[in-house]
Amino acid sequence: MNTVFVLDTDPVVAARKLDQSDLKDAFFFAIRRLCNAHYITGSDAPLVALKKNDAWATWASESRRNYAWLCEYARELGVQYYLHTGEAHEFQNVVNWASDNLPNTQKVERTPFPFQLPPEYKGENVVTSYTKYYQATKEVRA
């Protein structure tokens, strides 16, 4: 899993649309990008930084609403993971920390989601594009 699957513009709905088998990896991917958003903006975070040119981390660092969207998505992934496994994700404390610690950014409004998909999945909107890609790659991830 190498992207945030924007299966809905509502982060809670988007997280709930993921298959149970994808929850653990999706959660880890999201919290890594939240932590990296802090490194991009010059502050520390609980997990080690990734490459600085990661599109989702850059997006999360661009505005408070972007970061909040990714936090809500990650938090709901954690909830869904718990509901399906009966256990908290081993990095649940990181999403809790991320929710309480906004990165240093001045912009408030949410910006467009990054398009991190092969060009053949480019659709009329980002939700349609990510949904088509998610469905098409489901067998590969299984």
C-alpha positions as CSV (number, residue, x, y, z in Angstrom):
1,M,0.0,0.0,0.0
2,N,1.7,3.1,-1.2
3,T,-0.9,5.8,-1.2
4,V,-3.8,7.3,0.7
5,F,-7.0,5.9,-0.9
6,V,-9.3,8.8,-1.3
7,L,-12.4,6.7,-1.7
8,D,-14.6,9.6,-0.4
9,T,-13.9,13.2,0.4
10,D,-15.1,12.5,4.0
11,P,-12.0,10.9,5.7
12,V,-14.1,8.7,7.9
13,V,-16.1,7.3,5.0
14,A,-13.0,6.9,3.0
15,A,-11.4,4.8,5.7
16,R,-14.5,2.7,6.2
17,K,-14.5,1.8,2.5
18,L,-11.2,0.0,2.7
19,D,-11.1,-3.8,3.0
20,Q,-10.3,-5.2,6.3
21,S,-7.1,-6.7,4.9
22,D,-5.8,-3.3,4.0
23,L,-6.4,-1.5,7.3
24,K,-3.0,-2.2,9.0
25,D,-0.9,-1.1,6.1
26,A,-3.1,1.9,5.3
27,F,-2.9,3.0,8.9
28,F,0.8,2.8,9.0
29,F,1.2,4.6,5.6
30,A,-1.1,7.5,6.9
31,I,0.7,8.0,10.2
32,R,4.1,8.0,8.5
33,R,2.9,10.8,6.3
34,L,1.6,12.7,9.3
35,C,4.9,12.5,11.0
36,N,6.8,13.5,7.9
37,A,4.6,16.6,7.6
38,H,6.1,17.7,10.9
39,Y,9.7,17.2,9.6
40,I,8.8,19.1,6.4
41,T,7.6,22.0,8.6
42,G,10.7,21.9,10.9
43,S,9.4,20.0,13.9
44,D,10.0,16.6,15.4
45,A,7.6,13.6,15.4
46,P,7.5,10.1,16.9
47,L,8.5,8.3,13.7
48,V,11.6,8.8,11.6
49,A,11.3,11.0,8.6
50,L,10.8,9.6,5.1
51,K,12.0,11.2,2.0
52,K,11.1,14.9,1.9
53,N,9.4,14.9,-1.5
54,D,6.6,12.5,-0.5
55,A,3.4,13.9,-2.1
56,W,1.1,12.9,0.8
57,A,3.4,14.2,3.5
58,T,3.9,17.5,1.5
59,W,0.1,17.8,1.1
60,A,-0.5,17.2,4.8
61,S,2.1,19.9,5.6
62,E,0.5,22.5,3.3
63,S,-2.5,23.4,5.4
64,R,-4.2,22.7,8.7
65,R,-7.3,21.2,7.0
66,N,-5.1,18.8,4.9
67,Y,-3.4,17.6,8.0
68,A,-6.7,17.3,9.9
69,W,-8.2,15.3,7.0
70,L,-5.3,12.8,7.1
71,C,-5.5,12.7,10.9
72,E,-9.2,11.8,10.8
73,Y,-8.6,9.2,8.1
74,A,-5.8,7.6,10.2
75,R,-7.9,7.7,13.4
76,E,-10.8,6.0,11.6
77,L,-8.4,3.4,10.1
78,G,-7.3,2.7,13.7
79,V,-10.9,2.4,14.8
80,Q,-11.7,0.0,12.0
81,Y,-8.6,-2.0,12.7
82,Y,-9.6,-2.4,16.3
83,L,-13.2,-3.4,15.4
84,H,-11.9,-6.1,13.0
85,T,-9.0,-7.5,15.1
86,G,-10.0,-6.7,18.7
87,E,-6.6,-5.0,19.1
88,A,-5.3,-1.5,18.9
89,H,-2.8,-1.0,16.1
90,E,0.8,-1.0,17.5
91,F,1.2,2.7,16.4
92,Q,-2.2,4.0,17.7
93,N,-0.3,6.3,20.1
94,V,1.3,8.0,17.1
95,V,-2.1,9.0,15.6
96,N,-3.2,10.2,19.0
97,W,0.0,12.3,19.2
98,A,-0.5,13.6,15.6
99,S,-4.1,14.7,16.4
100,D,-2.8,16.7,19.4
101,N,0.2,18.3,17.5
102,L,-0.5,20.3,14.4
103,P,2.5,21.0,12.2
104,N,3.7,24.6,11.8
105,T,1.7,25.8,8.8
106,Q,-0.1,29.1,8.2
107,K,-2.5,28.0,5.5
108,V,-5.9,26.9,6.7
109,E,-8.0,25.7,3.8
110,R,-7.8,22.3,2.3
111,T,-6.0,22.0,-1.0
112,P,-6.7,19.4,-3.7
113,F,-5.7,15.8,-2.9
114,P,-2.4,14.6,-4.6
115,F,-2.9,12.4,-7.6
116,Q,-0.5,9.5,-6.9
117,L,-1.8,7.0,-9.4
118,P,-0.8,5.7,-12.8
119,P,-2.1,8.1,-15.5
120,E,-4.7,5.5,-16.8
121,Y,-6.7,6.0,-13.6
122,K,-7.1,9.7,-14.0
123,G,-10.8,10.3,-13.9
124,E,-13.4,13.0,-13.7
125,N,-12.6,13.5,-10.0
126,V,-10.1,12.3,-7.4
127,V,-12.6,10.0,-5.6
128,T,-13.5,8.2,-8.9
129,S,-9.8,7.9,-9.8
130,Y,-8.8,6.4,-6.4
131,T,-11.8,4.1,-6.3
132,K,-11.1,2.7,-9.8
133,Y,-7.4,2.1,-8.8
134,Y,-8.3,0.6,-5.5
135,Q,-10.7,-1.9,-7.1
136,A,-8.3,-2.7,-9.9
137,T,-5.4,-3.5,-7.6
138,K,-7.5,-5.3,-5.0
139,E,-6.4,-8.7,-6.3
140,V,-2.7,-7.8,-6.2
141,R,-3.0,-6.7,-2.5
142,A,-4.9,-9.8,-1.4
